[in-house]
């Protein structure tokens, strides 16, 4: 079953605890940068909901870019393992790692 893309990223991070995902998005409330680690999302620009079941990245948010970084995350010296700046790149990567993603982005 295809997942909304933010949930697909959380699913990936659960299976790959050696990585931190840094995602830039555009939503109704403006731009945001979100870190996803071990299946949990945290906003770097807004307050993160206390309820972990509440979406930090709404499924309607527009994907801007994603960096896969080694854990633990070092904001002073980020060393990307891979960078995705286009929706088609993100979609292809998720398909390659076996995580089906819904078409909306």
C-alpha positions as CSV (number, residue, x, y, z in Angstrom):
1,X,0.0,0.0,0.0
2,X,1.4,3.4,-1.0
3,X,2.1,5.8,1.9
4,X,1.9,9.6,2.0
5,X,5.4,10.8,1.4
6,X,6.1,12.2,4.9
7,X,5.0,8.8,6.4
8,X,7.2,7.0,3.8
9,X,10.2,9.0,5.1
10,X,9.4,8.1,8.7
11,X,9.1,4.4,7.7
12,X,12.5,4.6,6.0
13,X,14.2,6.2,9.0
14,X,12.8,3.5,11.3
15,X,14.6,0.9,9.3
16,X,17.8,3.0,9.0
17,X,18.7,4.4,12.4
18,X,22.2,5.2,11.1
19,X,20.7,8.0,9.1
20,X,19.0,11.3,9.8
21,X,16.8,12.8,7.1
22,X,16.7,16.6,6.8
23,X,13.6,17.7,4.8
24,X,12.7,21.1,3.5
25,X,9.0,21.6,2.8
26,X,6.5,24.3,1.9
27,X,3.1,24.3,3.4
28,X,0.1,26.4,4.2
29,X,2.1,28.0,7.1
30,X,5.2,28.6,5.0
31,X,8.5,26.9,4.8
32,X,9.9,24.4,7.4
33,X,12.9,22.2,7.9
34,X,12.2,18.9,9.6
35,X,14.6,16.3,10.9
36,X,13.4,12.7,10.8
37,X,15.3,10.1,13.0
38,X,14.2,6.6,14.0
39,X,10.7,7.3,12.7
40,X,10.2,10.5,14.6
41,X,9.9,14.0,13.0
42,X,10.9,17.2,14.6
43,X,10.6,20.7,13.2
44,X,13.6,23.0,13.3
45,X,11.5,26.1,12.6
46,X,8.2,25.5,14.5
47,X,7.1,23.9,17.7
48,X,6.8,20.1,17.3
49,X,3.5,18.6,18.4
50,X,3.8,16.8,21.8
51,X,1.7,13.9,20.3
52,X,4.0,11.8,18.2
53,X,1.0,10.6,16.2
54,X,0.3,14.2,15.0
55,X,2.0,14.9,11.6
56,X,4.8,17.3,11.6
57,X,4.8,17.4,7.8
58,X,1.2,17.4,6.6
59,X,0.6,15.1,3.6
60,X,-0.4,18.2,1.6
61,X,3.0,19.9,2.1
62,X,5.1,20.4,-1.0
63,X,8.5,18.7,-1.0
64,X,11.4,21.0,-1.6
65,X,14.5,18.9,-0.8
66,X,15.9,16.1,1.3
67,X,19.3,15.3,2.6
68,X,20.3,12.0,4.0
69,X,22.8,12.5,6.8
70,X,24.8,10.2,9.0
71,X,23.6,9.9,12.6
72,X,24.3,11.4,15.0
73,X,23.4,14.7,13.2
74,X,26.0,17.4,13.5
75,X,24.5,20.7,12.4
76,X,28.0,22.4,12.4
77,X,29.3,19.9,9.9
78,X,26.6,18.2,7.9
79,X,28.0,15.5,5.6
80,X,25.2,14.5,3.2
81,X,25.2,10.9,2.1
82,X,22.7,11.9,-0.7
83,X,20.7,14.9,-1.7
84,X,17.4,14.9,-3.5
85,X,16.1,18.3,-4.9
86,X,13.4,17.1,-7.2
87,X,10.2,15.1,-6.4
88,X,11.1,12.6,-9.1
89,X,14.4,11.9,-7.4
90,X,12.8,11.4,-4.0
91,X,10.1,9.1,-5.5
92,X,12.7,7.0,-7.4
93,X,14.8,6.6,-4.3
94,X,11.9,5.5,-2.2
95,X,10.8,3.1,-4.9
96,X,14.4,1.7,-5.0
97,X,14.4,1.1,-1.2
98,X,11.0,-0.7,-1.4
99,X,8.8,1.9,0.1
100,X,5.8,2.7,-2.0
101,X,4.8,6.4,-2.0
102,X,1.4,8.0,-2.9
103,X,1.5,10.3,-5.9
104,X,0.6,13.5,-4.1
105,X,3.5,15.8,-3.2
